[in-house]
Amino acid sequence: MNASKVQGAGMRLAKQLSASLRLCSRREAEEWISDGRVVVNGAQAETGAKVMLGDTILVKGMPNEGSRVFHVS
């Protein structure tokens, strides 16, 4: 079982994108996830997914930048 899917562990991906990384609003983050623009540890992210320390987040189609990779620390 993928550790980022364990209930109660880690932080919700949308919150990580909005609050911790300050990339967008939480609503925008949910849209990016549902549009397939976010990949976590090489797998397509799903709404409600959680991320943990050491996870890698890829966001596709960043304005003026293309894709960006972030590491949860």
PQR file of N, CA, C, O and H, with PARSE charges and radii, in Angstrom:
ATOM      1  N   MET A   1       0.841  -1.175   0.000 -0.4000 1.5000
ATOM      2  CA  MET A   1       0.000   0.000   0.000 -0.0000 2.0000
ATOM      3  C   MET A   1       0.889   1.242   0.000  0.5500 1.7000
ATOM      4  O   MET A   1       1.877   1.307   0.731 -0.5500 1.4000
ATOM      5  N   ASN A   2       0.533   2.218  -0.820 -0.4000 1.5000
ATOM      6  CA  ASN A   2       1.266   3.468  -0.927 -0.0000 2.0000
ATOM      7  C   ASN A   2       1.088   4.271   0.358  0.5500 1.7000
ATOM      8  O   ASN A   2      -0.041   4.511   0.785 -0.5500 1.4000
ATOM      9  H   ASN A   2      -0.270   2.165  -1.414  0.4000 1.0000
ATOM     10  N   ALA A   3       2.176   4.681   0.969 -0.4000 1.5000
ATOM     11  CA  ALA A   3       2.116   5.401   2.248 -0.0000 2.0000
ATOM     12  C   ALA A   3       1.341   6.709   2.125  0.5500 1.7000
ATOM     13  O   ALA A   3       0.725   7.147   3.097 -0.5500 1.4000
ATOM     14  H   ALA A   3       3.093   4.486   0.622  0.4000 1.0000
ATOM     15  N   SER A   4       1.358   7.350   0.936 -0.4000 1.5000
ATOM     16  CA  SER A   4       0.660   8.613   0.791 -0.0000 2.0000
ATOM     17  C   SER A   4      -0.848   8.427   0.745  0.5500 1.7000
ATOM     18  O   SER A   4      -1.583   9.414   0.770 -0.5500 1.4000
ATOM     19  H   SER A   4       1.859   6.994   0.147  0.4000 1.0000
ATOM     20  N   LYS A   5      -1.330   7.196   0.678 -0.4000 1.5000
ATOM     21  CA  LYS A   5      -2.758   6.935   0.659 -0.0000 2.0000
ATOM     22  C   LYS A   5      -3.285   6.496   2.021  0.5500 1.7000
ATOM     23  O   LYS A   5      -4.495   6.342   2.189 -0.5500 1.4000
ATOM     24  H   LYS A   5      -0.733   6.394   0.657  0.4000 1.0000
ATOM     25  N   VAL A   6      -2.405   6.292   2.990 -0.4000 1.5000
ATOM     26  CA  VAL A   6      -2.831   5.837   4.310 -0.0000 2.0000
ATOM     27  C   VAL A   6      -3.605   6.957   4.986  0.5500 1.7000
ATOM     28  O   VAL A   6      -3.116   8.082   5.089 -0.5500 1.4000
ATOM     29  H   VAL A   6      -1.422   6.417   2.854  0.4000 1.0000
ATOM     30  N   GLN A   7      -4.817   6.649   5.447 -0.4000 1.5000
ATOM     31  CA  GLN A   7      -5.649   7.654   6.078 -0.0000 2.0000
ATOM     32  C   GLN A   7      -4.996   8.163   7.357  0.5500 1.7000
ATOM     33  O   GLN A   7      -4.473   7.378   8.148 -0.5500 1.4000
ATOM     34  H   GLN A   7      -5.214   5.735   5.363  0.4000 1.0000
ATOM     35  N   GLY A   8      -5.028   9.461   7.554 -0.4000 1.5000
ATOM     36  CA  GLY A   8      -4.492  10.053   8.766 -0.0000 2.0000
ATOM     37  C   GLY A   8      -3.011  10.375   8.693  0.5500 1.7000
ATOM     38  O   GLY A   8      -2.501  11.064   9.576 -0.5500 1.4000
ATOM     39  H   GLY A   8      -5.453  10.098   6.912  0.4000 1.0000
ATOM     40  N   ALA A   9      -2.308   9.910   7.690 -0.4000 1.5000
ATOM     41  CA  ALA A   9      -0.871  10.159   7.573 -0.0000 2.0000
ATOM     42  C   ALA A   9      -0.629  11.328   6.621  0.5500 1.7000
ATOM     43  O   ALA A   9      -1.335  11.478   5.624 -0.5500 1.4000
ATOM     44  H   ALA A   9      -2.722   9.350   6.973  0.4000 1.0000
ATOM     45  N   GLY A  10       0.354  12.142   6.926 -0.4000 1.5000
ATOM     46  CA  GLY A  10       0.764  13.208   6.017 -0.0000 2.0000
ATOM     47  C   GLY A  10      -0.205  14.370   5.943  0.5500 1.7000
ATOM     48  O   GLY A  10      -1.071  14.542   6.801 -0.5500 1.4000
ATOM     49  H   GLY A  10       0.928  12.020   7.735  0.4000 1.0000
ATOM     50  N   MET A  11      -0.033  15.176   4.877 -0.4000 1.5000
ATOM     51  CA  MET A  11      -0.843  16.364   4.633 -0.0000 2.0000
ATOM     52  C   MET A  11      -1.550  16.208   3.293  0.5500 1.7000
ATOM     53  O   MET A  11      -0.992  15.640   2.354 -0.5500 1.4000
ATOM     54  H   MET A  11       0.671  15.036   4.180  0.4000 1.0000
ATOM     55  N   ARG A  12      -2.771  16.708   3.206 -0.4000 1.5000
ATOM     56  CA  ARG A  12      -3.482  16.639   1.933 -0.0000 2.0000
ATOM     57  C   ARG A  12      -2.684  17.384   0.871  0.5500 1.7000
ATOM     58  O   ARG A  12      -2.137  18.458   1.121 -0.5500 1.4000
ATOM     59  H   ARG A  12      -3.224  17.169   3.969  0.4000 1.0000
ATOM     60  N   LEU A  13      -2.629  16.799  -0.306 -0.4000 1.5000
ATOM     61  CA  LEU A  13      -1.844  17.354  -1.412 -0.0000 2.0000
ATOM     62  C   LEU A  13      -2.272  18.774  -1.748  0.5500 1.7000
ATOM     63  O   LEU A  13      -1.417  19.640  -1.933 -0.5500 1.4000
ATOM     64  H   LEU A  13      -3.073  15.927  -0.509  0.4000 1.0000
ATOM     65  N   ALA A  14      -3.569  19.034  -1.831 -0.4000 1.5000
ATOM     66  CA  ALA A  14      -4.041  20.381  -2.169 -0.0000 2.0000
ATOM     67  C   ALA A  14      -3.572  21.407  -1.142  0.5500 1.7000
ATOM     68  O   ALA A  14      -3.229  22.534  -1.501 -0.5500 1.4000
ATOM     69  H   ALA A  14      -4.263  18.330  -1.681  0.4000 1.0000
ATOM     70  N   LYS A  15      -3.557  21.025   0.126 -0.4000 1.5000
ATOM     71  CA  LYS A  15      -3.072  21.935   1.173 -0.0000 2.0000
ATOM     72  C   LYS A  15      -1.580  22.168   1.016  0.5500 1.7000
ATOM     73  O   LYS A  15      -1.106  23.290   1.196 -0.5500 1.4000
ATOM     74  H   LYS A  15      -3.836  20.110   0.418  0.4000 1.0000
ATOM     75  N   GLN A  16      -0.832  21.118   0.683 -0.4000 1.5000
ATOM     76  CA  GLN A  16       0.616  21.255   0.471 -0.0000 2.0000
ATOM     77  C   GLN A  16       0.885  22.237  -0.670  0.5500 1.7000
ATOM     78  O   GLN A  16       1.752  23.103  -0.551 -0.5500 1.4000
ATOM     79  H   GLN A  16      -1.217  20.206   0.537  0.4000 1.0000
ATOM     80  N   LEU A  17       0.149  22.108  -1.772 -0.4000 1.5000
ATOM     81  CA  LEU A  17       0.352  22.992  -2.920 -0.0000 2.0000
ATOM     82  C   LEU A  17      -0.023  24.435  -2.605  0.5500 1.7000
ATOM     83  O   LEU A  17       0.643  25.368  -3.053 -0.5500 1.4000
ATOM     84  H   LEU A  17      -0.556  21.405  -1.869  0.4000 1.0000
ATOM     85  N   SER A  18      -1.092  24.613  -1.834 -0.4000 1.5000
ATOM     86  CA  SER A  18      -1.563  25.974  -1.576 -0.0000 2.0000
ATOM     87  C   SER A  18      -0.905  26.620  -0.357  0.5500 1.7000
ATOM     88  O   SER A  18      -0.359  27.718  -0.468 -0.5500 1.4000
ATOM     89  H   SER A  18      -1.633  23.855  -1.470  0.4000 1.0000
ATOM     90  N   ALA A  19      -0.946  25.977   0.776 -0.4000 1.5000
ATOM     91  CA  ALA A  19      -0.458  26.599   2.012 -0.0000 2.0000
ATOM     92  C   ALA A  19       1.051  26.507   2.175  0.5500 1.7000
ATOM     93  O   ALA A  19       1.700  27.500   2.503 -0.5500 1.4000
ATOM     94  H   ALA A  19      -1.390  25.085   0.866  0.4000 1.0000
ATOM     95  N   SER A  20       1.609  25.339   1.952 -0.4000 1.5000
ATOM     96  CA  SER A  20       3.043  25.157   2.199 -0.0000 2.0000
ATOM     97  C   SER A  20       3.903  25.683   1.051  0.5500 1.7000
ATOM     98  O   SER A  20       4.892  26.379   1.281 -0.5500 1.4000
ATOM     99  H   SER A  20       1.082  24.532   1.686  0.4000 1.0000
ATOM    100  N   LEU A  21       3.525  25.349  -0.184 -0.4000 1.5000
ATOM    101  CA  LEU A  21       4.330  25.772  -1.331 -0.0000 2.0000
ATOM    102  C   LEU A  21       3.875  27.107  -1.904  0.5500 1.7000
ATOM    103  O   LEU A  21       4.599  27.729  -2.681 -0.5500 1.4000
ATOM    104  H   LEU A  21       2.722  24.784  -0.371  0.4000 1.0000
ATOM    105  N   ARG A  22       2.681  27.549  -1.526 -0.4000 1.5000
ATOM    106  CA  ARG A  22       2.121  28.839  -1.962 -0.0000 2.0000
ATOM    107  C   ARG A  22       2.097  28.986  -3.480  0.5500 1.7000
ATOM    108  O   ARG A  22       2.450  30.034  -4.021 -0.5500 1.4000
ATOM    109  H   ARG A  22       2.092  27.043  -0.895  0.4000 1.0000
ATOM    110  N   LEU A  23       1.675  27.919  -4.158 -0.4000 1.5000
ATOM    111  CA  LEU A  23       1.602  27.948  -5.613 -0.0000 2.0000
ATOM    112  C   LEU A  23       0.276  28.483  -6.123  0.5500 1.7000
ATOM    113  O   LEU A  23       0.209  29.057  -7.210 -0.5500 1.4000
ATOM    114  H   LEU A  23       1.388  27.068  -3.719  0.4000 1.0000
ATOM    115  N   CYS A  24      -0.781  28.297  -5.337 -0.4000 1.5000
ATOM    116  CA  CYS A  24      -2.122  28.626  -5.806 -0.0000 2.0000
ATOM    117  C   CYS A  24      -3.070  28.559  -4.619  0.5500 1.7000
ATOM    118  O   CYS A  24      -2.657  28.287  -3.492 -0.5500 1.4000
ATOM    119  H   CYS A  24      -0.726  27.831  -4.454  0.4000 1.0000
ATOM    120  N   SER A  25      -4.357  28.814  -4.890 -0.4000 1.5000
ATOM    121  CA  SER A  25      -5.364  28.636  -3.844 -0.0000 2.0000
ATOM    122  C   SER A  25      -5.660  27.143  -3.709  0.5500 1.7000
ATOM    123  O   SER A  25      -5.313  26.356  -4.590 -0.5500 1.4000
ATOM    124  H   SER A  25      -4.692  29.035  -5.806  0.4000 1.0000
ATOM    125  N   ARG A  26      -6.291  26.763  -2.624 -0.4000 1.5000
ATOM    126  CA  ARG A  26      -6.623  25.352  -2.426 -0.0000 2.0000
ATOM    127  C   ARG A  26      -7.606  24.882  -3.499  0.5500 1.7000
ATOM    128  O   ARG A  26      -7.501  23.754  -3.982 -0.5500 1.4000
ATOM    129  H   ARG A  26      -6.573  27.402  -1.908  0.4000 1.0000
ATOM    130  N   ARG A  27      -8.546  25.724  -3.870 -0.4000 1.5000
ATOM    131  CA  ARG A  27      -9.508  25.387  -4.925 -0.0000 2.0000
ATOM    132  C   ARG A  27      -8.788  25.151  -6.253  0.5500 1.7000
ATOM    133  O   ARG A  27      -9.085  24.191  -6.964 -0.5500 1.4000
ATOM    134  H   ARG A  27      -8.631  26.640  -3.478  0.4000 1.0000
ATOM    135  N   GLU A  28      -7.836  26.038  -6.586 -0.4000 1.5000
ATOM    136  CA  GLU A  28      -7.048  25.846  -7.805 -0.0000 2.0000
ATOM    137  C   GLU A  28      -6.258  24.542  -7.738  0.5500 1.7000
ATOM    138  O   GLU A  28      -6.164  23.822  -8.732 -0.5500 1.4000
ATOM    139  H   GLU A  28      -7.595  26.818  -6.009  0.4000 1.0000
ATOM    140  N   ALA A  29      -5.691  24.236  -6.571 -0.4000 1.5000
ATOM    141  CA  ALA A  29      -4.933  22.998  -6.405 -0.0000 2.0000
ATOM    142  C   ALA A  29      -5.814  21.791  -6.675  0.5500 1.7000
ATOM    143  O   ALA A  29      -5.379  20.856  -7.348 -0.5500 1.4000
ATOM    144  H   ALA A  29      -5.767  24.821  -5.763  0.4000 1.0000
ATOM    145  N   GLU A  30      -7.041  21.786  -6.168 -0.4000 1.5000
ATOM    146  CA  GLU A  30      -7.972  20.683  -6.419 -0.0000 2.0000
ATOM    147  C   GLU A  30      -8.264  20.566  -7.914  0.5500 1.7000
ATOM    148  O   GLU A  30      -8.370  19.457  -8.438 -0.5500 1.4000
ATOM    149  H   GLU A  30      -7.394  22.545  -5.622  0.4000 1.0000
ATOM    150  N   GLU A  31      -8.394  21.698  -8.601 -0.4000 1.5000
ATOM    151  CA  GLU A  31      -8.621  21.681 -10.057 -0.0000 2.0000
ATOM    152  C   GLU A  31      -7.414  21.103 -10.786  0.5500 1.7000
ATOM    153  O   GLU A  31      -7.571  20.293 -11.700 -0.5500 1.4000
ATOM    154  H   GLU A  31      -8.308  22.599  -8.175  0.4000 1.0000
ATOM    155  N   TRP A  32      -6.204  21.514 -10.388 -0.4000 1.5000
ATOM    156  CA  TRP A  32      -4.996  20.986 -11.017 -0.0000 2.0000
ATOM    157  C   TRP A  32      -4.929  19.476 -10.854  0.5500 1.7000
ATOM    158  O   TRP A  32      -4.584  18.756 -11.791 -0.5500 1.4000
ATOM    159  H   TRP A  32      -6.077  22.171  -9.646  0.4000 1.0000
ATOM    160  N   ILE A  33      -5.264  19.000  -9.649 -0.4000 1.5000
ATOM    161  CA  ILE A  33      -5.220  17.556  -9.382 -0.0000 2.0000
ATOM    162  C   ILE A  33      -6.246  16.835 -10.257  0.5500 1.7000
ATOM    163  O   ILE A  33      -5.922  15.833 -10.894 -0.5500 1.4000
ATOM    164  H   ILE A  33      -5.545  19.585  -8.889  0.4000 1.0000
ATOM    165  N   SER A  34      -7.474  17.337 -10.290 -0.4000 1.5000
ATOM    166  CA  SER A  34      -8.512  16.664 -11.082 -0.0000 2.0000
ATOM    167  C   SER A  34      -8.261  16.773 -12.579  0.5500 1.7000
ATOM    168  O   SER A  34      -8.722  15.925 -13.343 -0.5500 1.4000
ATOM    169  H   SER A  34      -7.738  18.151  -9.773  0.4000 1.0000
ATOM    170  N   ASP A  35      -7.536  17.807 -13.011 -0.4000 1.5000
ATOM    171  CA  ASP A  35      -7.187  17.965 -14.429 -0.0000 2.0000
ATOM    172  C   ASP A  35      -5.997  17.101 -14.838  0.5500 1.7000
ATOM    173  O   ASP A  35      -5.637  17.064 -16.014 -0.5500 1.4000
ATOM    174  H   ASP A  35      -7.162  18.496 -12.390  0.4000 1.0000
ATOM    175  N   GLY A  36      -5.383  16.405 -13.879 -0.4000 1.5000
ATOM    176  CA  GLY A  36      -4.255  15.536 -14.191 -0.0000 2.0000
ATOM    177  C   GLY A  36      -2.922  16.245 -14.308  0.5500 1.7000
ATOM    178  O   GLY A  36      -1.990  15.708 -14.905 -0.5500 1.4000
ATOM    179  H   GLY A  36      -5.676  16.435 -12.923  0.4000 1.0000
ATOM    180  N   ARG A  37      -2.813  17.437 -13.753 -0.4000 1.5000
ATOM    181  CA  ARG A  37      -1.576  18.215 -13.847 -0.0000 2.0000
ATOM    182  C   ARG A  37      -0.591  17.933 -12.725  0.5500 1.7000
ATOM    183  O   ARG A  37       0.513  18.477 -12.729 -0.5500 1.4000
ATOM    184  H   ARG A  37      -3.571  17.874 -13.268  0.4000 1.0000
ATOM    185  N   VAL A  38      -0.967  17.086 -11.754 -0.4000 1.5000
ATOM    186  CA  VAL A  38      -0.117  16.840 -10.586 -0.0000 2.0000
ATOM    187  C   VAL A  38       0.222  15.354 -10.493  0.5500 1.7000
ATOM    188  O   VAL A  38      -0.656  14.495 -10.576 -0.5500 1.4000
ATOM    189  H   VAL A  38      -1.864  16.644 -11.750  0.4000 1.0000
ATOM    190  N   VAL A  39       1.515  15.071 -10.320 -0.4000 1.5000
ATOM    191  CA  VAL A  39       2.023  13.707 -10.190 -0.0000 2.0000
ATOM    192  C   VAL A  39       2.792  13.625  -8.868  0.5500 1.7000
ATOM    193  O   VAL A  39       3.597  14.503  -8.562 -0.5500 1.4000
ATOM    194  H   VAL A  39       2.228  15.769 -10.253  0.4000 1.0000
ATOM    195  N   VAL A  40       2.542  12.569  -8.088 -0.4000 1.5000
ATOM    196  CA  VAL A  40       3.243  12.366  -6.829 -0.0000 2.0000
ATOM    197  C   VAL A  40       4.000  11.052  -6.912  0.5500 1.7000
ATOM    198  O   VAL A  40       3.409   9.998  -7.144 -0.5500 1.4000
ATOM    199  H   VAL A  40       1.888  11.855  -8.337  0.4000 1.0000
ATOM    200  N   ASN A  41       5.309  11.120  -6.722 -0.4000 1.5000
ATOM    201  CA  ASN A  41       6.177   9.928  -6.766 -0.0000 2.0000
ATOM    202  C   ASN A  41       5.967   9.116  -8.036  0.5500 1.7000
ATOM    203  O   ASN A  41       5.982   7.886  -8.000 -0.5500 1.4000
ATOM    204  H   ASN A  41       5.789  11.977  -6.533  0.4000 1.0000
ATOM    205  N   GLY A  42       5.769   9.807  -9.168 -0.4000 1.5000
ATOM    206  CA  GLY A  42       5.637   9.143 -10.455 -0.0000 2.0000
ATOM    207  C   GLY A  42       4.251   8.641 -10.794  0.5500 1.7000
ATOM    208  O   GLY A  42       4.052   8.098 -11.881 -0.5500 1.4000
ATOM    209  H   GLY A  42       5.756  10.807  -9.197  0.4000 1.0000
ATOM    210  N   ALA A  43       3.279   8.802  -9.900 -0.4000 1.5000
ATOM    211  CA  ALA A  43       1.911   8.339 -10.144 -0.0000 2.0000
ATOM    212  C   ALA A  43       0.963   9.532 -10.200  0.5500 1.7000
ATOM    213  O   ALA A  43       1.118  10.501  -9.456 -0.5500 1.4000
ATOM    214  H   ALA A  43       3.441   9.242  -9.017  0.4000 1.0000
ATOM    215  N   GLN A  44      -0.016   9.447 -11.090 -0.4000 1.5000
ATOM    216  CA  GLN A  44      -1.018  10.503 -11.215 -0.0000 2.0000
ATOM    217  C   GLN A  44      -1.703  10.714  -9.865  0.5500 1.7000
ATOM    218  O   GLN A  44      -2.165   9.757  -9.243 -0.5500 1.4000
ATOM    219  H   GLN A  44      -0.142   8.660 -11.695  0.4000 1.0000
ATOM    220  N   ALA A  45      -1.767  11.970  -9.413 -0.4000 1.5000
ATOM    221  CA  ALA A  45      -2.389  12.275  -8.125 -0.0000 2.0000
ATOM    222  C   ALA A  45      -3.902  12.193  -8.233  0.5500 1.7000
ATOM    223  O   ALA A  45      -4.478  12.445  -9.292 -0.5500 1.4000
ATOM    224  H   ALA A  45      -1.392  12.748  -9.918  0.4000 1.0000
ATOM    225  N   GLU A  46      -4.535  11.838  -7.126 -0.4000 1.5000
ATOM    226  CA  GLU A  46      -5.988  11.771  -7.045 -0.0000 2.0000
ATOM    227  C   GLU A  46      -6.472  12.777  -6.012  0.5500 1.7000
ATOM    228  O   GLU A  46      -5.760  13.092  -5.058 -0.5500 1.4000
ATOM    229  H   GLU A  46      -4.067  11.634  -6.266  0.4000 1.0000
ATOM    230  N   THR A  47      -7.682  13.278  -6.207 -0.4000 1.5000
ATOM    231  CA  THR A  47      -8.273  14.196  -5.239 -0.0000 2.0000
ATOM    232  C   THR A  47      -8.299  13.527  -3.870  0.5500 1.7000
ATOM    233  O   THR A  47      -8.689  12.366  -3.745 -0.5500 1.4000
ATOM    234  H   THR A  47      -8.259  13.022  -6.982  0.4000 1.0000
ATOM    235  N   GLY A  48      -7.887  14.259  -2.857 -0.4000 1.5000
ATOM    236  CA  GLY A  48      -7.871  13.730  -1.500 -0.0000 2.0000
ATOM    237  C   GLY A  48      -6.585  13.010  -1.130  0.5500 1.7000
ATOM    238  O   GLY A  48      -6.432  12.562   0.007 -0.5500 1.4000
ATOM    239  H   GLY A  48      -7.570  15.202  -2.959  0.4000 1.0000
ATOM    240  N   ALA A  49      -5.651  12.891  -2.083 -0.4000 1.5000
ATOM    241  CA  ALA A  49      -4.379  12.206  -1.805 -0.0000 2.0000
ATOM    242  C   ALA A  49      -3.611  12.976  -0.740  0.5500 1.7000
ATOM    243  O   ALA A  49      -3.744  14.193  -0.612 -0.5500 1.4000
ATOM    244  H   ALA A  49      -5.776  13.254  -3.006  0.4000 1.0000
ATOM    245  N   LYS A  50      -2.807  12.243   0.018 -0.4000 1.5000
ATOM    246  CA  LYS A  50      -1.958  12.852   1.038 -0.0000 2.0000
ATOM    247  C   LYS A  50      -0.500  12.639   0.668  0.5500 1.7000
ATOM    248  O   LYS A  50      -0.141  11.642   0.041 -0.5500 1.4000
ATOM    249  H   LYS A  50      -2.699  11.255  -0.086  0.4000 1.0000
ATOM    250  N   VAL A  51       0.333  13.591   1.066 -0.4000 1.5000
ATOM    251  CA  VAL A  51       1.768  13.488   0.821 -0.0000 2.0000
ATOM    252  C   VAL A  51       2.492  13.455   2.161  0.5500 1.7000
ATOM    253  O   VAL A  51       2.015  13.978   3.168 -0.5500 1.4000
ATOM    254  H   VAL A  51       0.042  14.401   1.575  0.4000 1.0000
ATOM    255  N   MET A  52       3.654  12.826   2.135 -0.4000 1.5000
ATOM    256  CA  MET A  52       4.449  12.676   3.347 -0.0000 2.0000
ATOM    257  C   MET A  52       5.860  13.195   3.088  0.5500 1.7000
ATOM    258  O   MET A  52       6.228  13.467   1.946 -0.5500 1.4000
ATOM    259  H   MET A  52       4.041  12.401   1.317  0.4000 1.0000
ATOM    260  N   LEU A  53       6.639  13.329   4.145 -0.4000 1.5000
ATOM    261  CA  LEU A  53       8.033  13.742   4.003 -0.0000 2.0000
ATOM    262  C   LEU A  53       8.739  12.824   3.015  0.5500 1.7000
ATOM    263  O   LEU A  53       8.560  11.606   3.053 -0.5500 1.4000
ATOM    264  H   LEU A  53       6.340  13.108   5.073  0.4000 1.0000
ATOM    265  N   GLY A  54       9.523  13.399   2.149 -0.4000 1.5000
ATOM    266  CA  GLY A  54      10.281  12.632   1.177 -0.0000 2.0000
ATOM    267  C   GLY A  54       9.566  12.422  -0.137  0.5500 1.7000
ATOM    268  O   GLY A  54      10.195  11.988  -1.102 -0.5500 1.4000
ATOM    269  H   GLY A  54       9.668  14.388   2.118  0.4000 1.0000
ATOM    270  N   ASP A  55       8.246  12.718  -0.221 -0.4000 1.5000
ATOM    271  CA  ASP A  55       7.521  12.558  -1.475 -0.0000 2.0000
ATOM    272  C   ASP A  55       7.971  13.617  -2.481  0.5500 1.7000
ATOM    273  O   ASP A  55       8.419  14.701  -2.107 -0.5500 1.4000
ATOM    274  H   ASP A  55       7.735  13.070   0.563  0.4000 1.0000
ATOM    275  N   THR A  56       7.843  13.283  -3.757 -0.4000 1.5000
ATOM    276  CA  THR A  56       8.178  14.207  -4.837 -0.0000 2.0000
ATOM    277  C   THR A  56       6.897  14.569  -5.568  0.5500 1.7000
ATOM    278  O   THR A  56       6.129  13.691  -5.960 -0.5500 1.4000
ATOM    279  H   THR A  56       7.479  12.403  -4.061  0.4000 1.0000
ATOM    280  N   ILE A  57       6.669  15.864  -5.750 -0.4000 1.5000
ATOM    281  CA  ILE A  57       5.475  16.364  -6.425 -0.0000 2.0000
ATOM    282  C   ILE A  57       5.908  17.036  -7.719  0.5500 1.7000
ATOM    283  O   ILE A  57       6.785  17.900  -7.711 -0.5500 1.4000
ATOM    284  H   ILE A  57       7.293  16.577  -5.432  0.4000 1.0000
ATOM    285  N   LEU A  58       5.294  16.640  -8.831 -0.4000 1.5000
ATOM    286  CA  LEU A  58       5.534  17.271 -10.127 -0.0000 2.0000
ATOM    287  C   LEU A  58       4.256  17.993 -10.512  0.5500 1.7000
ATOM    288  O   LEU A  58       3.184  17.389 -10.551 -0.5500 1.4000
ATOM    289  H   LEU A  58       4.582  15.939  -8.837  0.4000 1.0000
ATOM    290  N   VAL A  59       4.366  19.288 -10.796 -0.4000 1.5000
ATOM    291  CA  VAL A  59       3.222  20.072 -11.251 -0.0000 2.0000
ATOM    292  C   VAL A  59       3.486  20.457 -12.698  0.5500 1.7000
ATOM    293  O   VAL A  59       4.468  21.134 -13.002 -0.5500 1.4000
ATOM    294  H   VAL A  59       5.237  19.778 -10.764  0.4000 1.0000
ATOM    295  N   LYS A  60       2.603  20.020 -13.584 -0.4000 1.5000
ATOM    296  CA  LYS A  60       2.744  20.286 -15.017 -0.0000 2.0000
ATOM    297  C   LYS A  60       2.038  21.591 -15.378  0.5500 1.7000
ATOM    298  O   LYS A  60       1.017  21.940 -14.786 -0.5500 1.4000
ATOM    299  H   LYS A  60       1.806  19.469 -13.337  0.4000 1.0000
ATOM    300  N   GLY A  61       2.592  22.304 -16.351 -0.4000 1.5000
ATOM    301  CA  GLY A  61       1.932  23.487 -16.893 -0.0000 2.0000
ATOM    302  C   GLY A  61       1.926  24.694 -15.977  0.5500 1.7000
ATOM    303  O   GLY A  61       0.950  25.443 -15.950 -0.5500 1.4000
ATOM    304  H   GLY A  61       3.421  22.021 -16.832  0.4000 1.0000
ATOM    305  N   MET A  62       3.000  24.895 -15.227 -0.4000 1.5000
ATOM    306  CA  MET A  62       3.098  26.080 -14.377 -0.0000 2.0000
ATOM    307  C   MET A  62       3.221  27.315 -15.280  0.5500 1.7000
ATOM    308  O   MET A  62       3.971  27.290 -16.255 -0.5500 1.4000
ATOM    309  H   MET A  62       3.793  24.287 -15.249  0.4000 1.0000
ATOM    310  N   PRO A  63       2.488  28.402 -14.962 -0.5600 1.5000
ATOM    311  CA  PRO A  63       2.579  29.610 -15.774  0.2800 2.0000
ATOM    312  C   PRO A  63       4.026  30.095 -15.894  0.5500 1.7000
ATOM    313  O   PRO A  63       4.736  30.202 -14.893 -0.5500 1.4000
ATOM    314  N   ASN A  64       4.446  30.379 -17.092 -0.4000 1.5000
ATOM    315  CA  ASN A  64       5.780  30.917 -17.403 -0.0000 2.0000
ATOM    316  C   ASN A  64       6.933  29.973 -17.072  0.5500 1.7000
ATOM    317  O   ASN A  64       8.093  30.365 -17.196 -0.5500 1.4000
ATOM    318  H   ASN A  64       3.869  30.291 -17.905  0.4000 1.0000
ATOM    319  N   GLU A  65       6.645  28.743 -16.656 -0.4000 1.5000
ATOM    320  CA  GLU A  65       7.729  27.859 -16.235 -0.0000 2.0000
ATOM    321  C   GLU A  65       7.657  26.461 -16.828  0.5500 1.7000
ATOM    322  O   GLU A  65       8.660  25.748 -16.815 -0.5500 1.4000
ATOM    323  H   GLU A  65       5.703  28.425 -16.555  0.4000 1.0000
ATOM    324  N   GLY A  66       6.518  26.046 -17.341 -0.4000 1.5000
ATOM    325  CA  GLY A  66       6.361  24.648 -17.768 -0.0000 2.0000
ATOM    326  C   GLY A  66       6.076  23.785 -16.565  0.5500 1.7000
ATOM    327  O   GLY A  66       5.106  24.035 -15.850 -0.5500 1.4000
ATOM    328  H   GLY A  66       5.703  26.626 -17.351  0.4000 1.0000
ATOM    329  N   SER A  67       6.889  22.777 -16.317 -0.4000 1.5000
ATOM    330  CA  SER A  67       6.684  21.879 -15.176 -0.0000 2.0000
ATOM    331  C   SER A  67       7.694  22.180 -14.080  0.5500 1.7000
ATOM    332  O   SER A  67       8.813  22.612 -14.355 -0.5500 1.4000
ATOM    333  H   SER A  67       7.678  22.575 -16.898  0.4000 1.0000
ATOM    334  N   ARG A  68       7.280  21.945 -12.812 -0.4000 1.5000
ATOM    335  CA  ARG A  68       8.184  22.129 -11.670 -0.0000 2.0000
ATOM    336  C   ARG A  68       8.102  20.922 -10.766  0.5500 1.7000
ATOM    337  O   ARG A  68       7.043  20.315 -10.605 -0.5500 1.4000
ATOM    338  H   ARG A  68       6.371  21.594 -12.589  0.4000 1.0000
ATOM    339  N   VAL A  69       9.229  20.583 -10.179 -0.4000 1.5000
ATOM    340  CA  VAL A  69       9.305  19.466  -9.229 -0.0000 2.0000
ATOM    341  C   VAL A  69       9.548  20.047  -7.844  0.5500 1.7000
ATOM    342  O   VAL A  69      10.363  20.952  -7.664 -0.5500 1.4000
ATOM    343  H   VAL A  69      10.090  21.076 -10.309  0.4000 1.0000
ATOM    344  N   PHE A  70       8.810  19.496  -6.853 -0.4000 1.5000
ATOM    345  CA  PHE A  70       8.955  19.907  -5.465 -0.0000 2.0000
ATOM    346  C   PHE A  70       9.174  18.673  -4.619  0.5500 1.7000
ATOM    347  O   PHE A  70       8.633  17.608  -4.919 -0.5500 1.4000
ATOM    348  H   PHE A  70       8.148  18.761  -6.999  0.4000 1.0000
ATOM    349  N   HIS A  71       9.960  18.804  -3.566 -0.4000 1.5000
ATOM    350  CA  HIS A  71      10.203  17.708  -2.634 -0.0000 2.0000
ATOM    351  C   HIS A  71       9.613  18.105  -1.290  0.5500 1.7000
ATOM    352  O   HIS A  71       9.893  19.187  -0.775 -0.5500 1.4000
ATOM    353  H   HIS A  71      10.399  19.670  -3.322  0.4000 1.0000
ATOM    354  N   VAL A  72       8.795  17.227  -0.726 -0.4000 1.5000
ATOM    355  CA  VAL A  72       8.168  17.507   0.562 -0.0000 2.0000
ATOM    356  C   VAL A  72       9.217  17.327   1.644  0.5500 1.7000
ATOM    357  O   VAL A  72       9.821  16.262   1.772 -0.5500 1.4000
ATOM    358  H   VAL A  72       8.567  16.347  -1.144  0.4000 1.0000
ATOM    359  N   SER A  73       9.424  18.381   2.418 -0.4000 1.5000
ATOM    360  CA  SER A  73      10.427  18.308   3.490 -0.0000 2.0000
ATOM    361  C   SER A  73       9.883  18.899   4.762  0.5500 1.7000
ATOM    362  O   SER A  73      10.580  18.929   5.777 -0.5500 1.4000
ATOM    363  H   SER A  73       8.933  19.246   2.313  0.4000 1.0000
TER
END
